[in-house]
Amino acid sequence: MMTTHRGGKEREIWVDTIRGLTILMVIFHHSLQASSQITDIPGRLFWLDWIGDHFWMPAFLFCSGLFYRSKLSKPWAVTLESRVLFCAWLILVWSLLSWTAEALGLDLYPWGLTSDASTMRQGLGIFFPPYGILWFVWAILIMSVFARLIVALALPLQVLATLALMVALSYWHDSPATTGSFEFLLYNLLHHAVPYFMLGVWLSRPVLTYFARPSRAVLPLIAGLGLTGLILALSGPNFPLKSYLLAFALTLGYISATRLIAEIPFVGHGLAIVGALSLQVYLIHEFFVALIFAGVASTGLSLSPLVTLIIIAGLASVVTIALSLINAKFGPRWLFATPRWITRQLFRPKFQTTSKPT
């Protein structure tokens, strides 16, 4: 009994390590985009950013699918609490906070994340299409409901349903009427959320079992790096599915490498602490990237590109992680706990009958 518990704990820690490293890369990505508005960023940094864009959100969504698998056998009330109401609450609160920040004059996306992310919205437009980085919360909500709806099907039928959804998203995304933040959401659903969230759901048990031993990460790491090198070496126009294959190879290599990083003393544990708070860090960081960027831009100082990037990314990371730790320790709890309270009131018998004695 104790061995199983400890094994599960180790698996959770290494997955949190992936989340922690990934969210730091996301902060770097947005800091790089902001810095490019006031200084000439070297092209090689944008190339690295382009490479990272192929694996950080796929890895994050894959991890979300890994742990969502255990909820699919529980009552709908659990899904309603942990995903539907939870995501809806985050969308409500953080859309209003984003709108308020913009109304007060803070440009959250000075690089123009989407064509309409930084324009003042009205009415229901505050909440949908997703405001900037909130596409991720919408994606988790959509994929959680989708996975729950098809869970009763045999695996081959689940795969067919997932492919059908991707085809529909592709046609919808390519429609001339699809623009701005809605196009951004559809793109991320098509290329990141649908394939990798569902892969996480389907492969949850074998992946968690396989990576329980860190040494097993070496083989998929070599395979991922080898496939990445092969795809990047191919010249000429993009062939069909090249983007998907590159993303898969990079994600495989990244997850495997991070499994090994999780074993490094202090480093792995530190990243896991950040990963356990990754959603809070994700939601908060954009405000501080924008604030620090505005502060640096207002000084008028002529800083080197790397110094500008280090200031924005470094300060945003430190402040965001510190605030997330404080919020987790002292609150305000209503930012994340309100959906749980609502569902416990509405579906208390469901939770009482499904809970296990400790």
Secondary structure, DSSP 8 states (H G I E B T S, - for coil): -HHHHHHHHHHHHHHHHHHHHHHHHHHHHHHHHHHTTTS---HHHHHHHHHHTTTHHHHHHHHHHHHHGGGTTS-HHHHIIIIIIHHHHHHHHHHHHHHHHHHTT--S-TT-SSTTTTS---GGGGTSS--GGGHHHHHHHHHHHHHHHHTTS-HHHHHHHHHHHHHHHHHHHTSTT--HHHHHHHHHIIIIIHHHHHHHHHTHHHHHHHTTSGGGGHHHHHHHHHHHHHHHH--SS--TTHHHHHHHHHHHHHHHHHHHHTTSTTHHHHHHHHHHTHHHHHHHHHHHHHHHHHHHHHH-----HHHHHHHHHHHHHHHHHHHHHHHHHH--THHHHHHHHHHHHHSHHHHHHH----
